[in-house]
């Protein structure tokens, strides 16, 4: 205790002496010309005090932990803005990759305008967007510059007041509306043929009869970028038209979508019956024949068709099917007929039924009774009329309640105008054999 008191007295005397000396020299600088540092500038931090009390090894560990706990220096505001912009750009790229059709219309791509008409029918118009062009329709004209920059799915007004729904066309809509020379294979039949041939991405498929390019487009999408389609055509005009339609679809697809349509179709202007030398270096996964005499092509393509491959023949009528079967039997070609099918397509109309309210019939009946009965019974008629009006209001309230509860009856029946898949509409009762016979499909399996 005495020692502690002695230390306190020594510390007090030293502090008083230091304060007196500092006051005497406060008005002057030291000999070196530098001002003295204040006490708070030379004081140690609590961590530094603790580190001086520890052994050297533990002090070094504490220093490392303190350095790791110190936050990194903050980036300048400009660098932060650049990082935020880069993150937003990458996020936008991911969104566009996930939704390739989310962008607005651009000049050069295809747009489909849908116009509602009478009897629950629609009119579809296909156009390639250009800044100076206009879209003509029965409801007026619509400049292309009003479409460019708009998102698909919006409704725009034409000059005549017609409402046009604008969107990007699907592949089957483009096939039905594109320029055509010969009769095309229609999407409903092409879908069935692709299902029967079981085409996978990466397959090599031979098509005989390019026509207008409808089948070539669907085959191109089915085999994918790693696949290959060989399309033979004997007529020069059909060959040029198929290439043109295929090129137009690819260019419009690249403008309106993030991914690229595969360039995997090779159009060949040559008779398939004279292409035996070309077939020797090719292994085919499937064959599609859309030609007048497919029996002439079977001997040429069957050596290149792999074992278990499928050949689909698209014929116009049943007499051609009989001729093909007879040729295979007489020439003993190594093919097995699996099935012969016809694909039908029927549109339906489903609309809410129009209810005839009880009020109108009762009111008419009451008015007729008033005109026929004599004048002396006017009071009795008036009482009956009031009762009928009350009953009519009750029935009307029940009808309105049914409509709000979605209990309105519906009528479903085949549409009066059926799509003939030839660009026009044909009434149901005028369907001809020509429209039905164009759906015959045949598949063959090599033995």
Secondary structure as GFF3:
##gff-version 3
##sequence-region A 1 447
A	DSSP	alpha_helix	2	24	.	.	.	ID=ss1
A	DSSP	alpha_helix	39	42	.	.	.	ID=ss2
A	DSSP	alpha_helix	46	53	.	.	.	ID=ss3
A	DSSP	alpha_helix	56	69	.	.	.	ID=ss4
A	DSSP	alpha_helix	77	98	.	.	.	ID=ss5
A	DSSP	beta_strand	110	116	.	.	.	ID=ss6
A	DSSP	three_ten_helix	118	120	.	.	.	ID=ss7
A	DSSP	beta_strand	122	128	.	.	.	ID=ss8
A	DSSP	beta_strand	134	137	.	.	.	ID=ss9
A	DSSP	beta_strand	140	143	.	.	.	ID=ss10
A	DSSP	alpha_helix	144	147	.	.	.	ID=ss11
A	DSSP	beta_strand	155	157	.	.	.	ID=ss12
A	DSSP	beta_strand	163	167	.	.	.	ID=ss13
A	DSSP	alpha_helix	171	177	.	.	.	ID=ss14
A	DSSP	alpha_helix	187	197	.	.	.	ID=ss15
A	DSSP	beta_strand	204	208	.	.	.	ID=ss16
A	DSSP	alpha_helix	214	223	.	.	.	ID=ss17
A	DSSP	beta_strand	228	233	.	.	.	ID=ss18
A	DSSP	alpha_helix	236	256	.	.	.	ID=ss19
A	DSSP	beta_strand	265	269	.	.	.	ID=ss20
A	DSSP	three_ten_helix	272	274	.	.	.	ID=ss21
A	DSSP	alpha_helix	276	279	.	.	.	ID=ss22
A	DSSP	beta_strand	284	289	.	.	.	ID=ss23
A	DSSP	alpha_helix	295	301	.	.	.	ID=ss24
A	DSSP	beta_strand	305	315	.	.	.	ID=ss25
A	DSSP	alpha_helix	318	331	.	.	.	ID=ss26
A	DSSP	beta_strand	335	342	.	.	.	ID=ss27
A	DSSP	beta_strand	348	352	.	.	.	ID=ss28
A	DSSP	alpha_helix	358	372	.	.	.	ID=ss29
A	DSSP	three_ten_helix	375	377	.	.	.	ID=ss30
A	DSSP	alpha_helix	378	404	.	.	.	ID=ss31
A	DSSP	beta_strand	410	414	.	.	.	ID=ss32
A	DSSP	beta_strand	417	419	.	.	.	ID=ss33
A	DSSP	beta_strand	425	427	.	.	.	ID=ss34
A	DSSP	three_ten_helix	428	430	.	.	.	ID=ss35
A	DSSP	alpha_helix	433	437	.	.	.	ID=ss36
A	DSSP	beta_strand	440	446	.	.	.	ID=ss37
###
